[in-house]
């Protein structure tokens, strides 16, 4: 990626900050995984971690539009981090730190859904067997 394209993309990302959790996850995930690829972390590990980041983005987004916007932000940060301008290599993240943070991300597991679709998340769906006035 050329210096002009990288600079333009970085300026657009900085000029358009957001406050949503999905966007923060996207920016941080894209930066980390892009640098992991740059630091020669095994590609399969990066792909697997990318799926985790995507799942986190979707879980944090309030709607499909926010999830789509955050996914685009993730992709932009990933590309800028994975393919930096070699002339500015001194500004890159340390591969030792990137690998440490990447291992930490790999340690996170999303909980498996324990409830089948259409079933209540708690109890059996019946009304409670007590009344609020019980015990008064």
C-alpha positions as MATLAB code, in Angstrom:
seq = 'XXXXXXXXXXXXXXXXXXXXXXXXXXXXXXXXXXXXXXXXXXXXXXXXXXXXXXXXXXXXXXXXXXXXXXXXXXXXXXXXXXXXXXXXXXXXXXXXXXXXXXXXXXXXXXXXXXXXXXXXXXXXXXXXXXXXXXXX';
ca = [
       0.000    0.000    0.000;
       1.447    3.373   -0.943;
       2.313    6.021    1.619;
      -0.394    8.318    0.234;
      -3.086    5.642    0.492;
      -2.003    4.642    3.997;
      -1.891    8.241    5.183;
      -5.288    9.011    3.675;
      -6.870    5.939    5.214;
      -5.331    6.666    8.618;
      -6.548   10.267    8.471;
     -10.069    9.153    7.630;
     -10.082    6.643   10.474;
      -8.860    9.227   12.974;
     -11.186   11.942   11.673;
     -14.198    9.671   12.082;
     -13.934    8.401   15.659;
     -16.857    6.524   17.119;
     -17.913    5.659   20.604;
     -19.554    2.292   20.116;
     -18.176   -0.892   21.617;
     -18.369   -2.603   18.227;
     -16.163    0.062   16.630;
     -13.621   -0.083   19.452;
     -13.447   -3.875   19.139;
     -13.085   -3.508   15.368;
     -10.282   -0.952   15.549;
      -8.324   -2.808   18.230;
      -8.897   -6.194   16.600;
      -7.897   -4.969   13.159;
      -4.754   -3.353   14.531;
      -3.757   -6.458   16.513;
      -4.511   -9.029   13.826;
      -2.964   -6.934   11.054;
       0.214   -6.633   13.085;
       0.087  -10.353   13.907;
       0.075  -11.131   10.185;
       2.919   -8.659    9.640;
       4.861  -10.357   12.438;
       4.515  -13.741   10.703;
       2.055  -15.310   13.158;
       0.667  -18.460   11.525;
      -2.049  -17.458    9.061;
      -4.510  -20.087   10.338;
      -4.224  -18.671   13.863;
      -4.889  -15.170   12.518;
      -7.953  -16.395   10.599;
      -9.332  -18.144   13.692;
      -8.753  -15.052   15.852;
     -10.370  -12.951   13.110;
     -13.525  -15.025   13.427;
     -13.495  -14.418   17.187;
     -13.140  -10.656   16.632;
     -15.974  -10.727   14.094;
     -18.210  -12.610   16.561;
     -17.385  -10.029   19.231;
     -18.212   -7.176   16.847;
     -21.586   -8.719   15.991;
     -22.333   -9.358   19.675;
     -21.466   -5.768   20.633;
     -23.349   -4.103   17.757;
     -26.852   -2.834   18.417;
     -28.030   -3.563   14.866;
     -26.846   -4.944   11.533;
     -25.842   -1.493   10.210;
     -23.563   -0.901   13.191;
     -22.070   -4.389   12.775;
     -21.441   -3.742    9.072;
     -19.814   -0.353    9.758;
     -17.625   -1.858   12.472;
     -16.606   -4.722   10.184;
     -15.501   -2.202    7.560;
     -13.502   -0.362   10.228;
     -11.915   -3.688   11.263;
     -10.897   -4.390    7.660;
      -9.376   -0.922    7.240;
      -7.284   -1.200   10.417;
      -6.237   -4.721    9.456;
      -4.950   -3.663    6.028;
      -3.100   -0.613    7.345;
      -1.444   -2.703   10.077;
      -0.660   -5.790    7.996;
       0.885   -3.932    5.063;
       2.590   -0.821    6.469;
       4.880    1.511    4.593;
       8.335   -0.016    5.081;
       9.935    3.451    5.140;
       8.177    4.141    8.456;
       9.001    0.798   10.071;
      10.236    2.503   13.251;
       6.626    3.408   14.098;
       5.413   -0.217   13.947;
       4.290   -2.195   16.970;
       6.878   -4.556   18.449;
       6.369   -8.116   17.227;
       7.135   -9.448   20.698;
       4.340   -7.336   22.181;
       1.994   -8.199   19.306;
       2.602  -11.936   19.795;
       1.974  -11.620   23.531;
      -1.296   -9.750   23.007;
      -2.294  -12.181   20.270;
      -1.820  -15.162   22.610;
      -3.965  -13.356   25.152;
      -6.727  -12.880   22.555;
      -6.514  -16.553   21.581;
      -7.178  -17.451   25.210;
     -10.625  -15.846   25.081;
     -13.507  -18.136   24.289;
     -17.044  -17.113   23.462;
     -19.636  -18.935   25.541;
     -21.521  -21.629   23.691;
     -25.245  -20.986   23.412;
     -26.912  -23.235   25.954;
     -30.479  -22.402   25.004;
     -32.173  -23.693   21.870;
     -33.957  -21.152   19.699;
     -37.414  -20.339   20.988;
     -36.828  -21.666   24.503;
     -36.792  -19.360   27.541;
     -33.309  -18.476   28.761;
     -34.206  -19.128   32.416;
     -36.665  -21.570   33.922;
     -39.299  -23.421   31.987;
     -41.365  -20.409   30.948;
     -44.072  -20.965   33.585;
     -45.177  -18.210   35.933;
     -43.277  -18.158   39.237;
     -44.696  -20.317   42.024;
     -44.628  -17.411   44.486;
     -46.212  -14.012   44.769;
     -44.405  -10.803   45.624;
     -46.570  -10.549   48.755;
     -45.383  -13.967   50.056;
     -43.486  -13.669   53.300;
     -44.925  -10.317   54.324;
];
